[in-house]
Amino acid sequence: MTGLPSLPLASGSMKLPLGLASLLALAVLAAGCGGGGGSSSSTKSPQDWADGVCSAINTWKDSLSSASESVTGGNLSENSLKQAASDLKDSTAQLKDDLDGLGKPDLESGDKAKDDVDTLSSNVSDGADKIEGALKDVQNGGSIVSALTTVTSTISTMGNQVQSTLNDLKTVDPAGELKSAFENASSCKSLTSAKS
């Protein structure tokens, strides 16, 4: 995975609107990280399962990029803040639902692969909650500098968690079937490299 999309942050003495725009854009970029629904105990072929994991992550990244556009460009208002928070929550819930609904790959190590994805789902859900809290603090008059620090460190952590999980999933199956599935699934091309 090449990492989550990033936006340049203002440095030095930043003005509140620019800092707030950066905070919101980053929060929305980090958003799609887990929050809802029930899990599935069904099994899928390794190829279909890998494709499902990557599709869920791609949908998440696309939603975040789209949502970030709505809070950049100086159109900040109480309504746009609320919309960004709503988009953050919705994207997060969708990723969690998508990952939870995958079941497990039809492999001897399928339970371990499912556990890895469940852990990712939980971790990004926690990260989204942390970002949502930082966003609410700013809305309630909290320090934007403190919020930006929380948001940027949480985004970095979430990106690392996604990358680490994808790397782990390629090694969880001793026969290498899952690694091949991730390398061959069309939805994984932008998230994984040819090297492991």
Backbone torsions as a table, in degrees:
resi	resn	phi	psi	omega
1	MET	NA	139.7	-178.4
2	THR	-83.9	-1.7	179.0
3	GLY	100.9	165.9	179.1
4	LEU	-71.5	152.4	176.5
5	PRO	-60.7	145.8	-178.7
6	SER	-125.7	156.4	177.5
7	LEU	-122.1	145.3	177.5
8	PRO	-67.1	140.0	177.7
9	LEU	-100.2	144.0	176.1
10	ALA	-68.0	143.7	178.4
11	SER	-118.5	171.2	179.5
12	GLY	69.6	-142.9	-179.4
13	SER	-86.5	101.2	-177.6
14	MET	-93.2	145.6	177.1
15	LYS	-79.3	150.3	-176.3
16	LEU	-53.9	-48.6	-178.0
17	PRO	-60.4	-42.3	179.4
18	LEU	-65.3	-44.9	178.8
19	GLY	-62.6	-40.3	178.9
20	LEU	-66.2	-40.5	177.1
21	ALA	-60.9	-43.1	178.7
22	SER	-62.8	-43.9	179.5
23	LEU	-59.3	-48.0	-177.8
24	LEU	-65.7	-43.1	179.7
25	ALA	-61.5	-43.2	179.1
26	LEU	-67.0	-40.0	179.6
27	ALA	-62.9	-42.8	179.5
28	VAL	-67.6	-37.3	177.9
29	LEU	-63.1	-32.0	-178.6
30	ALA	-85.4	-7.5	-163.3
31	ALA	-58.5	-51.9	-161.1
32	GLY	-67.3	48.2	-171.3
33	CYS	-117.2	74.6	164.0
34	GLY	77.1	137.2	171.5
35	GLY	174.4	23.3	-175.5
36	GLY	-150.5	-130.5	-162.5
37	GLY	-34.8	179.5	-174.0
38	GLY	-81.1	158.0	-179.8
39	SER	-94.1	166.7	-178.8
40	SER	-119.8	144.3	178.5
41	SER	-104.3	8.0	-179.1
42	SER	-73.1	162.9	176.8
43	THR	-114.8	151.9	177.5
44	LYS	-130.7	160.4	173.9
45	SER	-61.0	152.2	179.3
46	PRO	-54.5	-39.1	-179.5
47	GLN	-64.2	-47.5	-179.9
48	ASP	-65.2	-37.9	-179.0
49	TRP	-67.4	-46.8	178.3
50	ALA	-59.9	-42.5	179.1
51	ASP	-61.9	-38.7	178.7
52	GLY	-65.3	-42.2	177.6
53	VAL	-60.6	-50.0	-177.4
54	CYS	-67.6	-38.2	177.7
55	SER	-61.4	-42.5	179.2
56	ALA	-62.0	-43.6	-179.5
57	ILE	-67.9	-40.8	178.5
58	ASN	-63.3	-43.1	178.2
59	THR	-60.7	-42.4	177.1
60	TRP	-58.4	-51.9	-179.1
61	LYS	-60.7	-41.1	179.5
62	ASP	-64.3	-42.4	178.7
63	SER	-62.4	-40.5	-179.4
64	LEU	-67.6	-42.3	178.9
65	SER	-62.3	-43.1	179.4
66	SER	-64.4	-43.9	-178.9
67	ALA	-66.8	-34.2	-179.0
68	SER	-64.5	-30.8	178.9
69	GLU	-64.2	-27.7	-177.9
70	SER	-76.2	-14.0	-179.4
71	VAL	-115.3	6.6	175.0
72	THR	-107.9	160.4	178.7
73	GLY	95.9	12.3	172.7
74	GLY	82.5	9.7	179.8
75	ASN	-93.3	47.8	-176.5
76	LEU	-86.6	135.7	176.7
77	SER	-155.3	173.8	176.8
78	GLU	-59.9	-39.0	179.1
79	ASN	-64.9	-41.1	-179.7
80	SER	-69.0	-32.5	174.4
81	LEU	-62.5	-46.8	179.8
82	LYS	-63.6	-39.3	179.3
83	GLN	-65.1	-41.3	178.5
84	ALA	-61.7	-42.4	178.4
85	ALA	-64.1	-39.1	178.8
86	SER	-66.2	-43.1	177.9
87	ASP	-61.9	-40.4	177.9
88	LEU	-58.3	-48.4	-178.3
89	LYS	-65.5	-44.0	-178.7
90	ASP	-64.5	-44.4	179.8
91	SER	-63.3	-39.2	178.8
92	THR	-62.9	-48.2	-179.4
93	ALA	-62.9	-39.1	-178.8
94	GLN	-64.6	-44.0	179.0
95	LEU	-61.9	-45.5	-179.6
96	LYS	-61.0	-45.8	178.9
97	ASP	-60.6	-43.8	-179.6
98	ASP	-62.0	-46.0	-179.5
99	LEU	-68.2	-42.1	-179.6
100	ASP	-64.5	-31.0	-176.6
101	GLY	-81.8	-2.3	-176.2
102	LEU	-72.8	-22.9	-172.6
103	GLY	73.0	-139.9	179.9
104	LYS	-138.4	157.6	176.9
105	PRO	-72.1	147.9	-178.3
106	ASP	-80.1	74.9	-178.6
107	LEU	-140.9	161.4	175.5
108	GLU	-59.8	-34.8	-179.6
109	SER	-94.4	18.5	-177.4
110	GLY	-59.5	-38.2	179.1
111	ASP	-63.7	-40.1	179.5
112	LYS	-65.7	-42.6	178.7
113	ALA	-62.0	-43.5	178.5
114	LYS	-62.6	-41.4	177.5
115	ASP	-60.4	-40.9	179.0
116	ASP	-61.7	-42.9	-179.7
117	VAL	-69.9	-37.7	176.8
118	ASP	-63.0	-39.4	178.2
119	THR	-65.5	-42.7	176.4
120	LEU	-59.2	-46.5	-179.6
121	SER	-57.0	-44.8	179.1
122	SER	-66.5	-42.9	-178.6
123	ASN	-63.8	-44.3	-178.9
124	VAL	-72.6	-29.2	174.1
125	SER	-62.8	-44.3	177.1
126	ASP	-62.0	-41.3	178.7
127	GLY	-63.0	-41.2	179.0
128	ALA	-64.3	-39.4	177.5
129	ASP	-61.9	-39.9	179.6
130	LYS	-64.5	-43.6	179.5
131	ILE	-66.8	-42.0	178.7
132	GLU	-60.9	-38.6	176.9
133	GLY	-63.6	-41.7	178.3
134	ALA	-63.9	-39.7	179.0
135	LEU	-64.9	-41.4	178.5
136	LYS	-65.9	-36.9	177.8
137	ASP	-60.0	-41.8	179.0
138	VAL	-65.9	-42.2	178.4
139	GLN	-60.9	-28.4	-179.1
140	ASN	-96.7	17.0	176.0
141	GLY	91.2	11.1	179.3
142	GLY	-71.9	171.6	-177.4
143	SER	-70.9	124.3	178.5
144	ILE	-69.8	-32.7	179.5
145	VAL	-64.7	-45.1	178.3
146	SER	-63.2	-42.5	179.5
147	ALA	-63.9	-43.0	179.1
148	LEU	-61.5	-39.5	177.9
149	THR	-61.7	-45.7	178.8
150	THR	-62.6	-46.4	-177.1
151	VAL	-64.2	-48.4	-176.6
152	THR	-65.8	-39.9	179.3
153	SER	-68.9	-35.5	179.4
154	THR	-69.1	-40.7	177.4
155	ILE	-61.3	-44.0	178.8
156	SER	-60.5	-44.0	178.9
157	THR	-61.6	-44.5	-178.9
158	MET	-63.6	-42.7	177.4
159	GLY	-59.8	-42.6	177.9
160	ASN	-65.0	-37.1	179.2
161	GLN	-65.3	-41.4	178.3
162	VAL	-63.3	-49.1	-178.7
163	GLN	-61.7	-44.3	-179.5
164	SER	-62.2	-41.5	179.3
165	THR	-64.2	-44.1	178.5
166	LEU	-60.8	-41.3	177.7
167	ASN	-64.7	-43.1	179.6
168	ASP	-63.2	-40.1	-178.4
169	LEU	-63.6	-29.2	179.7
170	LYS	-75.8	-12.9	-179.5
171	THR	-113.2	-4.0	-174.5
172	VAL	-70.6	-25.9	-177.3
173	ASP	-100.9	109.0	-176.6
174	PRO	-56.1	-30.2	-178.9
175	ALA	-77.5	-11.7	177.5
176	GLY	82.1	6.8	-177.3
177	GLU	-66.3	-39.0	-179.9
178	LEU	-70.9	-37.0	176.0
179	LYS	-59.7	-46.8	178.2
180	SER	-61.6	-39.2	-179.9
181	ALA	-61.9	-43.5	178.7
182	PHE	-67.0	-37.0	-179.0
183	GLU	-73.0	-26.4	-176.2
184	ASN	-99.1	-18.1	-178.9
185	ALA	-68.2	129.0	-175.6
186	SER	-61.4	-35.1	-178.4
187	SER	-72.2	-13.0	-178.4
188	CYS	-93.4	-7.7	-174.0
189	LYS	-57.1	-40.1	-177.7
190	SER	-82.4	-9.4	-176.9
191	LEU	-103.7	-22.9	-176.0
192	THR	-124.5	154.0	175.7
193	SER	-102.8	168.6	179.8
194	ALA	-67.5	-23.6	179.9
195	LYS	-87.9	152.3	177.4
196	SER	-110.8	NA	NA
